[in-house]
Amino acid sequence: MVGVVIYGLSTEGYSTASTLIKNGLSATIVDEELQMATQLNQDIIKNTRTVHDLISKEQLLSIKPIEAALSDAQYIFFTPKIRSPPEEVENEVNSKLREVAKNISKGATLIYNLPVGIGGSESNLALLEKISGLPIKEGFDYVYAPLKPLSTEPSCIGLLDKPKKDLVALLSKLGLKSFNTSYKVAEALHASKIISTYSVYATQIEVYKMLEAVERAKIGKQLGGKDIYIDDLFSQLLDARLILSSLPTKETLMHLTSNILKIVEGFIRILVDEVKLLMKNLELKASKTKLILNWSVDKYEMRGDRLRIRQNMLERLRDYVGDVASSSAAPWDENNLNYKIKEILGDPKTKLLISGSQVDHKNLYEKIATERPIGEYIFVKANLLCETTAAKTGGVGD
């Protein structure tokens, strides 16, 4: 039986473990915060759909020391939650990688699922070799496979050497069948994808900033900004930041990436300013108005930027409107949604409902529509267009 350890009690890590177990493999998941390793099985994953379910359920789990779990592993998936401030992220990642390196056994393979910048895998390999005392290739293998947010699908796969049959078989259990790229090429490919994506976002933000709401709506569909919410915008900010820190300071690409990041991170200020302008136009007094930030962020995902940005947005809104509430930092479920609806409908001060993703907006809008006339509320879509629905007090439209 292939020994698999998932280092990191994240949504992506748990999903990876669940997929492997469903396909007949055994897997142990490591809680990097509590320093515990839990042996998972078919019964557990059948009754625990998410990390939240696993943590909240009172059940006897097979626990073993983290050192034993890592040293017994033939394959280690590196999927930790990263929660440090931006300037401390690399230190946090290295600290967790050192823990794996201290306990990795000869012949094991590390599958690195976080993003890195250009040359990041070389740094990882040097750290692994130094801490483990094992030589690269002969002592251990390495795969660079940065996962897409909240997914078990990597954006690319880069190899240290020609893959062994066991590795091919393991990755095929996750639906991955084609991989023959070196980790250096994979790094460049991932960087290109991230910079290109954020370049488009930054361009749209700057263009829309110069236009009034009606004008933005006219070109929004053509540029595609209508469907890009803050949930999408900040989903891979970690990737972009790590790429930026790896680029030479005098290179044109570094300056381009730096400017892109400044524009993207500045969007929250633009969004809050739009909310202020909206309230002014509708003559809503800050002291008599309640805002709801309807943005459900998965607190167990590997990348922590959405949680950080969500808190930042709440603080900015509260600087202007004292009464600001929010949905919980976890995906909507029916009970949570029903509870939030009762809270919204029960407070006459509630006027503005700001949704951070398309799913959040759709769920809330459709639910409230069955309970109360939609015109009583102003729905703000926190997308690049800063769209709002029409309100009965008039003036603001899609």
Secondary structure, DSSP 8 states (H G I E B T S, - for coil): ---EEEES-SHHHHHHHHHHHHTT--EEEEETTTTEEEEE-HHHHHH--SHHHHHHS----EEEEHHHHHHH-SEEEE-----S-GGGHHHHHHHHHHHHHHH--TT-EEEE-S---TTHHHHHHHHHHHHH---BTTTBEEEE--B-TTSS-BS--EESSS--HHHHHHHHHTT-----EEHHHHHHHHHHHHHHHHHHHHHHHHHHHTS-HHHHHHHHHHHTGGG-BHHHHTTTHHHHHHHHHHS-TTSHHHHHHHHHHHHHHTHHHHHHHHHHHHHHHTT--GGG-EEEEE----TTSS--HHHHHHHHHHHHHHHH-SEEEE--SS---HHHHHHHHHHHHT-TTEEEEEESSHHHHHHHHHHHHTTS-GGGSEEEE-BTT--B---TT-S---
